[in-house]
Amino acid sequence: MPTPSQRGLASPSSPIRKLVPFADAARARGTRVLHLNIGQPDIETPEPMLDAVRAYSERVVAYGPSGGDAPLRETLLAYYRALGHALRPQDLIVTTGGSEAVFFALAACLDAGDEIAIPDPMYANYLGYATLLGITVRPIPTRVEDGYHLPEGLEAFVGPRTRAVLLCNPSNPTGVVYTDAEMARVVALCAERDLFLIADEVYREFVYEGALPRSVLSYPELGDRAVVVDSLSKRYSLCGARVGCLVSRHAGVMQSAMKFAQARLSPPALAQVAAARASALPADFFDGARDEYRKRRDTVFEGLRRIPGAVALRPEGAFYQMARLPIDDGDRFVTWCLEHFEEEGTTVMVAPGAGFYAEPGRGNDEVRIAYVLNCDDLALAMRLLASALAKYPRAA
Ligand SMILES: Cc1ncc(COP(=O)(O)O)c(C=O)c1O
């Protein structure tokens, strides 16, 4: 019997999805599961986008250009123009979700054996893609007590094989929004040490205090070293459509990414028809969603403050809260909640923290909470979490 690759065996399981079978079993027993484990917003997809799919009248759902269909490309270039970034057509490739943009960015900027420095904890799929590509992740450790802001002395995380820094801003899983001063430090480091700065900006509009974070595309000091991963999934509640994009002014990176794009033929046709209708949405489209998420964030944070032993700072952006809880092992706690805990016929599912860390041994007492439910359900979920923690049998 042939054995599968070492690469596959070494790949981490998604901390967001791996315990889902326990949630399925709970539901099969008749228990309602409040899902705070996955960043699937409950906000409705904008009507013009759904209408565009309903009105689709082509007789053949055909392949399109590898870099994306013209109407969506125009919509995206106009979106970036409105943010102040003048892009040339060759600076943008439509991807099958932001996930593919992560993959293309890593594959186009780094070789197997190269290193990338990433604040730890991080979006777990960076670890999955890095493993797939033979790239070593060098974690930049951050702590809940500092709200997961960056440590001093970033130079210490750059070695001879380091080719890039990857930031998620605003961050999944931590909710951090990097300050101008932090960004200036990272930009200076990348310029001095000639590193790519890959920025995952898929939560760009989801900030709850102050101005939108400045995109890495706007730092002249970076030259062409800026590479942006973007997605329409969260911005327009289009997660299942699978539309994102890769943006960079670096000709070599974009030429390589286009070869990868050609190898996978084209991004999804129907989804692009829907996504192109972003151009029909009003300029204040994000305001309502932002207000709603701010309330949700506050509901979760207040709930955490009432839990004895919980440590958390109020997140500044995205729709995630990481917290340290009085638990020994997040996987065990989440599994126990799904198998043994319910009140009012309901249980709660959060994502165990360890899977978001590159550094072994970290995050066992942390969880990630996605505040993607309405405030009433979130308030119930936080009460249940407190109750579950009070009843949870800790290892002797
Ligand atoms: C930080 C971050 N980057 C990328 C993605 C991938 O998004 P997409 O659904 O567009 O593949 C996600 C999805 O949760 C995310 O949170």
The ligand as an SDF file (V2000), in Angstrom:
LIG
                    3D

 16 16  0  0  0  0  0  0  0  0999 V2000
   -7.6210   36.4510    8.0610 C   0  0  0  0  0  0  0  0  0  0  0  0
   -8.2790   35.6770    6.9920 C   0  0  0  0  0  0  0  0  0  0  0  0
   -7.6850   35.5820    5.7960 N   0  0  0  0  0  0  0  0  0  0  0  0
   -8.2250   34.8790    4.8010 C   0  0  0  0  0  0  0  0  0  0  0  0
   -9.4210   34.2220    4.9750 C   0  0  0  0  0  0  0  0  0  0  0  0
   -9.9770   33.4300    3.8390 C   0  0  0  0  0  0  0  0  0  0  0  0
  -11.1270   33.9930    3.3590 O   0  0  0  0  0  0  0  0  0  0  0  0
  -11.9220   33.4100    2.1230 P   0  0  0  0  0  0  0  0  0  0  0  0
  -13.2520   32.9850    2.6240 O   0  0  0  0  0  0  0  0  0  0  0  0
  -12.0490   34.5630    1.1950 O   0  0  0  0  0  0  0  0  0  0  0  0
  -11.1350   32.3120    1.5350 O   0  0  0  0  0  0  0  0  0  0  0  0
  -10.0870   34.2920    6.2020 C   0  0  0  0  0  0  0  0  0  0  0  0
  -11.3330   33.5580    6.4310 C   0  0  0  0  0  0  0  0  0  0  0  0
  -11.8020   33.3980    7.5300 O   0  0  0  0  0  0  0  0  0  0  0  0
   -9.5020   35.0490    7.2260 C   0  0  0  0  0  0  0  0  0  0  0  0
  -10.0760   35.1610    8.4270 O   0  0  0  0  0  0  0  0  0  0  0  0
  1  2  1  0
  2  3  1  0
  2 15  2  0
  3  4  2  0
  4  5  1  0
  5  6  1  0
  5 12  2  0
  6  7  1  0
  7  8  1  0
  8  9  2  0
  8 10  1  0
  8 11  1  0
 12 13  1  0
 12 15  1  0
 13 14  2  0
 15 16  1  0
M  END
$$$$
